[in-house]
Amino acid sequence: MELKNNLIYFLRGAKYRLPSVFLGLVVLLLVASTCLLVADRVDGGVDIARVAELMEPGPGRDSDDTRSGGSFPPVKRSAEEEPGGAGEPPQAGQPAADTAPEAAAAQPQIQASPPLQVIASRANALSAGSEVPGPEAVFVFKGYGRAHGVGLCMDGVKYRALAGHSYMDIINYYYTGVTLTQVDESQPIRVKGRDGQVRTLPMKEYLYRLVEEPEDYPAEGLKVLYVAARTYTLSCMARGKHAQGGYDICSSGSCCQAFSENKDLSKYPNNIAAVNATAGQALFYDGSPITAAYCGSCGGHTDNNEDVWGGQPMPYLRGRPDPYCASSPRFTSVTELSVSQLESRLASAGLGVGSLRLVDLSNRTPGGRVKVARFTGSSGTREMSGLAFAKLLGFTGSRYEYSFR
């Protein structure tokens, strides 16, 4: 009888207790789900640089990407080591130079301004242009970076070095799948100096007299420079760039590498230390020294060699986003022109279109450089290369856009 009374008591109270029990189970399930989500985020981590990379489709992620899964193999070291170079448009059938691939290894968070997400989305978000709102409008052209934008971005190299990246990590970011090899540092180099005379110097002495970067450039960045410079010199010799002139390399920074036979070496201990620290190191691809091109600033994104210079794609010269160069005070430049001023400049260049209605900059490389600028006006449509239009605007690179005010 006592058991029966207890059972009746339990059943009468159950209807009041069941909602509380059910609510408790729901709370437990929510807490467990939250813990699993947090654990997953902690385990996976959030790589800001990787997020920026994924936001930037760019040439590194286009259908023509030759890298498996978008990952970048680390620089391979042979028994001997060597790095490299400089930059110029490739000759027909010759390797091209300068690109920026990112190492798959985790990088520290990038402290750049503007924010990573802005830079990472900028390459393929540059303005294509819009109709001229009226004859009183003013074009505000904004250029990003300087020079061709293939291979090493030296502003990017600088700020990566200042962020603590090693010279090998930096090289591995910009050049894809290259091998570090050792070469003879004493081999003779025939250099045509600024005075027009041809001198024969050992490789090391030649590198001592380059004037590419200042003495206060960060140490790891200088190592990158001299590995690239050594490699570029070897590539010029291998392809006989100046063989018909009776020398291997010239002193022009726009043609080969900036060199001065009158450089006072006593004032450049850091540069000399970087040459010595990388003695004999050069970069090879498929058994040959790469054309290790480099530029002052890529403006936020390097480009594939074939998209800038034409010719065959070079596997080690692939375009990549580069948010580090945004820290440079030379990252952007601005030119303002009234509609009538731009119409006048176009007419002077033989491209008069009457009353200007549209400047179309939609024909771009994967890295955002203008390939062809198209102008539409009351008397027709004309075109010019993106680089030619850049020069008309006073820019030294072809990565630019415009708005109105």
WORACOR-V456869 format. One record per residue. N is the residue number from 1. D_CENTER is the distance of its C-alpha to the mean C-alpha in whole Angstrom. Layout:
# WORACOR-V456869
N:D_CENTER + N:D_CENTER
This chain:
# WORACOR-V456869
1:87 + 2:85 + 3:82 + 4:83 + 5:83 + 6:79 + 7:78 + 8:79 + 9:77 + 10:74 + 11:74 + 12:75 + 13:72 + 14:69 + 15:69 + 16:68 + 17:66 + 18:63 + 19:61 + 20:60 + 21:60 + 22:57 + 23:55 + 24:55 + 25:53 + 26:51 + 27:50 + 28:49 + 29:47 + 30:45 + 31:44 + 32:44 + 33:41 + 34:39 + 35:39 + 36:38 + 37:35 + 38:34 + 39:35 + 40:32 + 41:29 + 42:30 + 43:30 + 44:27 + 45:25 + 46:22 + 47:19 + 48:17 + 49:13 + 50:15 + 51:16 + 52:13 + 53:11 + 54:15 + 55:15 + 56:12 + 57:13 + 58:11 + 59:11 + 60:11 + 61:14 + 62:16 + 63:19 + 64:18 + 65:16 + 66:18 + 67:17 + 68:20 + 69:20 + 70:16 + 71:16 + 72:15 + 73:17 + 74:17 + 75:17 + 76:21 + 77:23 + 78:26 + 79:29 + 80:28 + 81:24 + 82:22 + 83:18 + 84:17 + 85:16 + 86:15 + 87:14 + 88:16 + 89:17 + 90:18 + 91:22 + 92:24 + 93:24 + 94:22 + 95:18 + 96:15 + 97:13 + 98:9 + 99:7 + 100:5 + 101:8 + 102:9 + 103:13 + 104:15 + 105:17 + 106:17 + 107:15 + 108:17 + 109:17 + 110:14 + 111:16 + 112:14 + 113:16 + 114:16 + 115:16 + 116:13 + 117:15 + 118:15 + 119:11 + 120:11 + 121:13 + 122:12 + 123:11 + 124:14 + 125:16 + 126:16 + 127:19 + 128:21 + 129:24 + 130:27 + 131:31 + 132:32 + 133:34 + 134:37 + 135:37 + 136:37 + 137:34 + 138:31 + 139:27 + 140:25 + 141:21 + 142:18 + 143:15 + 144:12 + 145:10 + 146:12 + 147:12 + 148:11 + 149:7 + 150:8 + 151:7 + 152:7 + 153:6 + 154:9 + 155:9 + 156:7 + 157:9 + 158:12 + 159:12 + 160:12 + 161:15 + 162:17 + 163:16 + 164:18 + 165:15 + 166:17 + 167:16 + 168:16 + 169:14 + 170:11 + 171:12 + 172:12 + 173:9 + 174:7 + 175:10 + 176:12 + 177:16 + 178:17 + 179:20 + 180:21 + 181:24 + 182:26 + 183:27 + 184:30 + 185:29 + 186:32 + 187:32 + 188:33 + 189:30 + 190:31 + 191:30 + 192:30 + 193:31 + 194:30 + 195:34 + 196:34 + 197:36 + 198:34 + 199:34 + 200:34 + 201:33 + 202:32 + 203:28 + 204:28 + 205:30 + 206:27 + 207:24 + 208:26 + 209:27 + 210:23 + 211:22 + 212:18 + 213:18 + 214:21 + 215:23 + 216:22 + 217:18 + 218:18 + 219:20 + 220:18 + 221:15 + 222:18 + 223:18 + 224:15 + 225:15 + 226:19 + 227:18 + 228:15 + 229:18 + 230:21 + 231:19 + 232:18 + 233:22 + 234:23 + 235:22 + 236:23 + 237:26 + 238:26 + 239:26 + 240:28 + 241:26 + 242:28 + 243:31 + 244:34 + 245:33 + 246:35 + 247:32 + 248:28 + 249:26 + 250:26 + 251:25 + 252:23 + 253:20 + 254:19 + 255:21 + 256:20 + 257:20 + 258:21 + 259:25 + 260:28 + 261:31 + 262:33 + 263:30 + 264:32 + 265:31 + 266:33 + 267:31 + 268:28 + 269:29 + 270:25 + 271:23 + 272:26 + 273:26 + 274:23 + 275:24 + 276:27 + 277:25 + 278:23 + 279:26 + 280:26 + 281:23 + 282:21 + 283:18 + 284:20 + 285:20 + 286:23 + 287:25 + 288:23 + 289:21 + 290:17 + 291:16 + 292:14 + 293:12 + 294:10 + 295:10 + 296:11 + 297:8 + 298:5 + 299:8 + 300:6 + 301:4 + 302:3 + 303:7 + 304:10 + 305:12 + 306:15 + 307:14 + 308:13 + 309:16 + 310:18 + 311:20 + 312:20 + 313:17 + 314:16 + 315:15 + 316:13 + 317:10 + 318:9 + 319:6 + 320:5 + 321:5 + 322:4 + 323:8 + 324:9 + 325:8 + 326:11 + 327:13 + 328:13 + 329:17 + 330:15 + 331:12 + 332:15 + 333:18 + 334:21 + 335:23 + 336:27 + 337:29 + 338:32 + 339:33 + 340:35 + 341:33 + 342:30 + 343:33 + 344:35 + 345:31 + 346:31 + 347:35 + 348:34 + 349:31 + 350:34 + 351:32 + 352:35 + 353:35 + 354:38 + 355:38 + 356:34 + 357:34 + 358:30 + 359:27 + 360:25 + 361:21 + 362:21 + 363:20 + 364:16 + 365:13 + 366:12 + 367:9 + 368:11 + 369:12 + 370:16 + 371:18 + 372:21 + 373:23 + 374:26 + 375:29 + 376:32 + 377:35 + 378:39 + 379:39 + 380:37 + 381:33 + 382:31 + 383:27 + 384:25 + 385:22 + 386:19 + 387:18 + 388:22 + 389:22 + 390:19 + 391:21 + 392:24 + 393:23 + 394:22 + 395:18 + 396:16 + 397:13 + 398:14 + 399:12 + 400:15 + 401:18 + 402:22 + 403:24 + 404:28 + 405:30
